[in-house]
Amino acid sequence: MSPPLQHINTSPKPPASADVVVIGGGIIGVFTAYYLAKRGLSVALVEKGRIGAEQSSRNWGWCRQQNRDARELPLASKSLDLWEQFAAESGEDTGFHRCGLLYLSNDEAEISRWASWRDFAKTAGVTTHMLSSREAAERGQATGRAWKGGVFSPSDGTADPAKAAPAVAAALIKLGGSVHQNCAARGIETEGGRVSAVVTEAGVIKTKTVVMAGGAWASSFCRQLGIRFPQASIRQSILSVSAVEHRLPDAVVSAGVSATRRNDGRYALAISGRARVDPTGQFLRFAPQFVPMFAKRWRNLRPGGLEAIRSGHETLARWRLDAPTPMERVRILDPKPDPVSIKDTHRRAIELLPQLRDAKITHAWAGYIDSTPDGVPGIGEVPGLPGFILAAGFSGHGFGIGPGAGHLIADLASGGEPIVDPVPYRPERFSGSAWGKVAEF
C-alpha cells in the first residue's frame, strides 16, 4: 500500500460544456487545467478514480534538471521556477523545496558521462557540480564509505507525491475550474472531422478541445479513436521507512539504491531503473519499437506476470460509449509490489545508509511507468483529429516536469506562445519508421 494520498472534494456532475476538457487527474492533467483556468478559459477535468492516485503519487518525487535528456531539459528548468511560483500564487502546499540532489559513484565510466552532461548543461545555463573523491565522501559522509566521485545539483529539489496533484487540483477549483473524480471519459465525439464533445460515464461535455493526459491508459484510449500511440508500461516497486534521528541527505542516489526524504521525515527507497515488464497485447504490439530502449536497460528489467493483464490499461479491446469501460472496472491502477525487489531495495538502502537499519518499513507499493520508444513524452495535437491534444508517455519523468509540461500543453490548447519549443515532443515523430534516438543521458 502506498502512503496516504491527500483527499479533495470535487463535483460528481460534469458541466454541459467547457472550452477545454482534460482527461486524467495526474500531475500533468492538473497543471494543464490550472494554467488554462488562469487564462480565463472554462476547463473541466475528469478523472476515472482519484486525483493523483496512480503514478503521480507513486514516484520518487524528484524535480531535477540533472541528467535530463537534452529535449526535456528546457521543460525541467522552467518547471523548477514554476513549482515555486505555484506555491506563492496559490497558497497550496506541494511539498516542493530545492534541497539539491546528490549522486555518488565508484564507476569511472558513469562519472565521465556525468561530466559530459555537465559540459552540455553549461550551454543551457544549468549549474551542476562535479565532486572529487574527497568532496563526494564529504557530502556523502552518512554512507561512511569512500567514493570515486559524484555530482551535486544545488538548484534541483523534490516535491511530495502524496500532496502535489491534489494541491494543484484544489488551486484549480479556486480559479473556477471544475474537477470530477470517479468520472471516466469513455470516448470522443466529432463534427466535421474535429473534436466536438467528450463522452463520460456521467454525461456528455461539449467542447472543441480535449487534452488526453491519461498516463498508462493513454494508448488504449487513443486506440479507440484509431490513433496509434506506441506506449509500454513497466512496473516499479518502492518502499518507505520511518524517520530516523540522524539527518541524512534529502535526496541521494547511487548505482545500488536511491533515498528521498519526505516532509514528515520518512524516506522513500527505490532502485533506479529496476522494474518488471508485465506482458500484454499492447506490449507485444509495440515491442519492436521498444527493443533499443529495453536492450539498453536489460540488466534492470525483468519479466513480470499477469498484473497488467488484470489491470486492463493496455487492452487492445474496443469499447462502447454507452457501457462501462476498463477504466471504470479498474478505477485506480494499484499493482502489487515485487517482494524480491522490495527486499533487495531495503537491504541495499541499509548498506548505503547504515542509519536506516533501525527504521521500520511503513509502506511498500508499485506503479506503472508509461514509456515511449525514445523516453520522451508525446505532447501536441494529433494529426488527423483537430482539437485532440496528446500529453502522455512521460517515461518516469513527468512528476518533476509537471508544471512546465502543463504550461506548454495549456499554451498549445489556448493558442498562446509556447513556454518552450514544442517540436521535440510532437506525437507524429512516432509515425512511420522514425522512432527517435534513445536518450543518452
N, C-alpha and C positions, 0 to 999 in steps of 0.2 A: 504494500500500500504506500502511495506517495504521500508527502506531507500535506496537511490540510490546506485546501485552496480557499482564498478569500471569497466570501459569498457576496453577491449583489442582487438586489431585487429588480426585476425587469417586467415589462408588459407581456401578457400572454397573447395579445391580439396585434398582429402587424397592421400598418396603415394600408389604405386602399391604393395609395400611390406614393412615390418618392422620386426625387431627382436621381438618386443612386441607391442601389441595393447591394450591400456587401454580404457575401455568403461566407461564413466562417468567423468565429469569435476568438481566434488565437491572436497572438501579438501583432501579426501583420494585418489582420482584419480590423482590429480595434483601432490601431493607429491610423489606418487608411480612413476609416469612418470619422475619427476625431478630426483629422485635417480637412476633410470635406465639410464637416459641420462648422469648423472655424471660418470657412469661406462663405457661410450663409446658405449652403445647399441643404435641402432636406434629404436626410440619409436614414435608411433602415438597415440595421444589422441583424441578420438571422443566424442563429447557432442551433444546431440539432441537439446539443447537450448543454453543457455549462460553459460559461466564458472561461477560456484559458485552460480547460481541463485536460487537453491532450498534450502534445509536445511542448507547448508554450509554458507549461508548469512542470515539465519533467526533464529539463535540461540543466546544464551546469550553471547558467546564469551569467556567463562571461559576456562582456561588452568590449570587444577588442578590435584593435587595428592590427596588432602583431600577427605576422604570418598570414595575412589575408591574401587571397588571390588578387592580382592587380585589378581585375574588373570590379571586385567588391570593395576595394579599399576606399574609393570616394564615398560610398554609402556608409562604410564603417566610421569614417572620420566625421561625416555630417551627423551621424547618429549619436555620437558621444555628446556633442553640443545639444542635440535635441532632447536627449534624456534629461539633461539638466534644465533645459528651457521648459520642458513639460512640467516638471515639478514646481518650478517657480510660477508658471502661468495658472496651473490647475489647482495647486494646493494638495494634490493627491500624492501618496507615497508609494513609489515603485521599489524602494529599497536601493536605488542606484547611488553608487559613490565611486569615485576614482581612486581606488585603493592601489592601483598598479598591479601588473601581472608578472609573476616570476617563473622563468623557465630555467631548469637545471639539466645538465647533460654531462655524460662521460664519453660521448660519441663524437669523435673529431669531425666526421662527415656531417653530422647533424649541426654541429656548431658552425661549420663552414657554410651550410645552407642558410642558417640564421644570419650570418654575416653578409651573405649575398642579398638577402631580403632587406637588411638594414641599409645597404647601399642604395637599393632600389627605393626604399621608403623615404630616404632623404630627398629624392627628387619630387616626392609628393608632399613634402613638408611635415613628415611624421618623424617624431623623435623616439628612438629606441636605443637602449644602452647595451652593448655587448659587455659581458662580465668576464674578467680574467678568472683564473682558478682561485686566486685569493678572494676576489670580490664575490664570486659565486658561493664560496664557503661561508663568507661573512653574511651575505643576505640569506643564505640557506642554513644558518647555524643551527636551526631547530632540527635539522636532519642529522646533525652530529657526524657528518662524513665529508670527505673531500670530493670536489667536482672539478672536471677539466675546464668548465666554462658555463656560461648561461646568458640569459637575456633578461633585462628588466624593462618593461614598457610602462613608464610612470603615468601617462595620461589615460591608460586603459582602466577598466573597472568592472564591477559586477552590479547586477540588479537581482531582486528577489523574484524567482519564477512564480511563487505562490501568490504574490501580490500584484505583479506588474499588469497583466492583461485586465484583471478586474478593476484596477485603479484607472486605467485608460478608459474602460467602458463607463465607469462612474463619471468621469470628466465629460465623456461624450453625451451622456444623458443630461448633464448640467447645461450643455450647449444646445439642447433641444433635439438631439438625435434620438431615434427610437431603437431600443435593443430588445431582442426577443430570444430568450433561451427556450430549449425544448421545442424548437420550431425549425424543422428540417426543410431545406429547399429541395424540391423534387425535380425541378427542371425549368426550362426557359420557353417562353412563347415569343414568336416573332411576327412582324408585319412588314411586308415589303423587303424582306431579306435582312432586317436588323432587329435587335432586341426590342421587345415591346412590354414584357412582363416577366416576373418570376413567380412560379407556382410553388407555394409552400404547403405544408400539411394543414396550416391554419387559414389558408386563403391565398388569393392572387394579389400581388403587388404590381401595379402598373409602373413601368419605368423604362427609360431608354438606355440606361447604363447599368451594367452588372459587373461586380468585381468578384471573381472566384478565388477566394483565399482559404480553400478547404484543406490545406495541408495534405496529409496522406490520402485523403479522399478525392483529391483534385482530378487525377487521371481517370478514375472510373466515372466521375461526373461528366468530364469532358467527352468521354466515350458516348454518353447518351446524346450528345449534340453532333456526333460524327467528327469530333476533333481528336486527333492523335497526339497525345502528350506523353512522351516516354518518361516514366517515373518508376522508381523502385524504392521500397521502404525496408530499412534494416532495423532490427530490434536491439536497442542498447539498454543495459541494466545499470542501475545506480543505487547507492545506499547512502544513508546519512547516519551520523553518530552524534551522541550527546556532546554538550560543551565540555571543555577541559579547562583547568586552571591556567595552564600555560598559554601565552599568546603566541600563536603560530602564524605563519604568513597568511594573509587574507585569501590569496589565490596563487597556488603553486602547481606546476606540472613537471613531471619527469617522464622518461620512457616507461616507467613502471606504473605510475598512477597519478591522478590529479586530486587536489583537495581544495575546496572552496568554502570559505566561512560565510555562513548566513548571519543575518542581523541578530538572531536570537542566540548566537554562539555555536550552534550546531555546525558540523562540517559535512558537506556533500562530497562523496568519493566516487570516482569512476576511472576506468582505464581508457585512455584516448584511442578512439578508433575500434575498440573491441565491440563486436556485435554479432548477432545471429541473423542469418539470411533465411527467412521463412519462405519456402517456395509457394508460389501462387500462379494462377493462369496468367495474370498480368506480368508477373516477374518473368515467366518463360517467354511471353510475347516480346518483351523488350530486352531480353538477356543479351542479344548480340551487341546492342548499343552500350551496355554496361560492362562488357568484358574488359576494356582497358582500365577502367577505374577499379573494378574488383580484383583484377590481376595485380595491380599495383599494391593493393591492401590485403592480399591473401593471408598474410601472417595473422591478421587480427579478425578476419571474417570467418565465421564457422557456419556450417549448415544448421538450419533451425528445424522447427517442427510444424505443427498444424495451427499454431496460434493465429497467423494471418488469414488462413482459410476460414477459420471460425469467426474471425472479426468481420470479414466481408468487405473491407475497404479496398481491396484490389480485385474485386469481382469483374468478370468480363460480361456478366449478365446485363440485359436491357431491362429497365424497369418502367412501370407505368406512372403517369402523373396523378392518377386517381386511386392509388393504392399505396400502402406503406412500402418504403424502400429499405435497402440495407442500412441506411443511416438512421432510420427510426427503430430498427431492430437492435442496433448497437449504438446507443447514444454517445458513449464515450469509449474510445479505444483505451483499454486498460490491460495490456498483455502481462503475462506472468514474467517476472524477472528470471534470469538464468541462474539457478542456485550455484553452479560451478563458478560463474563469473563473479557473483556476489562474494563468495568465499575467497576467491583469489584476490579480488579488489581489496577486501578487508585486510588480508594478510600483507599485501603489498603496501597498503597505507601505513600499517604499523611499522613495517620495515623502513619506510621513508621518514615517518614522524613517530618515533617511539612514544611520545607523549599521548598518543591516541590509544595506547594499549588498554587503559582502564575505561575508555569511553564505551558506552553501550550502543549497539545498533538500534536506532529508533524507527527507521523505515527502510524498506527495500522495494524498488519499483522498476518498471521498464516503460519504454516509449518507442514509438515508431518514428524514425527519422526519414522524411521523404526526400529523395535524392534525384538529381538529373544526371545525364551521362557525363557532363563536364563539371559537376559540382557547383554550378552557379544557377541561381533561380531563373525561372521564366517569368518575365514581367512585361506586359504590354497587351494591346488589343490584338485579338486573334484574327489573322487574315481570313476573310470569308464570312465573318459574323460581326458586323459593326455593332459596337456597344458592349461587346463581351470582352472584358479585360481579365487576363490570367495573372495570378500572383501566387505562384506555388513552386515547389521544388527547391526549398531553401537549404537543403542538404546539411542540416545541423547548424547552420549559421544564422537562422532567421531571428532568434531572440535578440541577439546583440545589435543587429542592424534593423530591428523592427521600426524604430522611429523614422529613419531615413528612407526605408523601403515604403512605409506608409505614406510619407510625404511625397515620394516620387509617384506612387500609384494615384494619389489624390491629384497631383499635377496632371497626369495623363487623363484622368477621368473628367477633370474640370476644364481642360484646355489651357492650364497655366504653364509658366516657364518651368521646365523640369529642374529639380534641385541638383541633379547630376545627369550626365549623358545617358539616355535610356537605351541606346543602341546595343550595348553588350548584353542586355538582358532580353532582347526580343525573342518571343517564343518561336518565331519562324526559323531560327537558327537550327532547330531540331528536325527540320524537314529534309527530305532527300538524304544524301549521304554525308552532309556536312554536320558532323556531330560535335564539333568544337574540340578544343585542346584540353586534355585533362590537366587540372591545376598542378602547378609545380610546387607551390608553397603550402 
